[in-house]
Amino acid sequence: MVETFIWCVGCFVAAGWLRASDGSCSNAVAERAMRINHTEPEIYLVMASNYFSSAQLHMAEQLATQGLPLASNNYSVRRSLQQLLLEIRTKLP
């Protein structure tokens, strides 16, 4: 049961990345994944990236900041969130 649950969240995250060109659809998929497992840092990365791409910088910053502590054991996601936060903060007024 737990393995199925983890696999399901992974599928939602992968679908979010695959649909990144369509930000609203990608965020809908990521929001579904977040409802299933709100502690998965990659979900926050997907959503923050989408909001950044659509110039919703404050929302992107909020999500990236929330995801950062969750990524303490995942170096690649943590590094991506840190890089995204840098990009966001350079564009904020």
C-alpha positions in Angstrom: 0.0 0.0 0.0 2.8 2.5 0.9 4.7 1.6 -2.2 1.6 2.3 -4.3 1.1 5.6 -2.6 4.7 6.7 -3.2 4.6 5.5 -6.8 1.3 7.5 -7.3 2.9 10.7 -6.0 5.9 10.1 -8.3 3.6 9.7 -11.3 2.0 13.0 -10.5 5.3 14.8 -10.1 6.5 13.3 -13.4 3.3 14.4 -15.1 3.8 17.9 -13.7 7.3 18.1 -15.3 6.0 16.7 -18.6 3.3 19.3 -18.8 5.5 22.2 -17.7 4.9 24.0 -21.0 1.2 24.3 -19.9 1.7 25.9 -16.5 -2.0 25.7 -15.4 -2.3 22.1 -16.3 1.1 21.3 -14.7 0.1 23.1 -11.5 -3.2 21.3 -11.4 -1.3 18.0 -11.5 1.2 19.2 -8.9 -1.6 20.4 -6.6 -3.2 17.0 -6.8 0.2 15.4 -5.8 0.5 18.0 -3.0 -2.8 16.9 -1.6 -1.6 13.3 -1.5 1.9 14.1 -0.1 2.6 17.7 1.0 6.1 16.7 2.2 7.5 16.0 -1.3 9.9 18.8 -2.1 9.9 18.2 -5.9 6.2 19.1 -6.0 7.1 22.6 -4.6 9.9 22.8 -7.2 7.5 22.0 -10.1 4.9 24.6 -8.9 7.4 27.3 -8.1 9.0 26.8 -11.5 5.6 27.2 -13.2 4.8 30.3 -11.3 8.2 31.7 -12.1 7.7 31.0 -15.8 4.3 32.8 -15.7 5.9 35.8 -13.9 4.0 35.2 -10.6 7.2 35.9 -8.6 5.7 36.2 -5.1 3.9 32.9 -5.4 7.0 31.3 -6.9 9.1 32.6 -4.0 6.6 31.4 -1.4 6.5 27.9 -2.8 10.3 27.6 -3.3 10.8 28.8 0.3 8.3 26.2 1.6 9.9 23.4 -0.3 13.5 24.2 0.7 13.4 22.7 4.3 11.6 19.6 2.9 14.5 19.0 0.5 17.2 18.6 3.3 17.8 15.0 2.3 17.6 15.5 -1.5 20.6 17.4 -2.7 19.5 17.9 -6.4 16.1 19.2 -5.5 17.5 21.4 -2.8 20.1 22.8 -5.2 17.4 23.4 -7.8 15.2 25.2 -5.3 18.1 27.4 -4.1 18.9 28.3 -7.7 15.3 29.1 -8.5 15.1 31.3 -5.4 18.1 33.2 -6.5 16.6 33.8 -9.9 13.3 34.8 -8.4 14.8 37.3 -6.0 16.9 38.9 -8.7 13.7 39.6 -10.6 11.6 40.8 -7.7 11.3 44.6 -7.4 
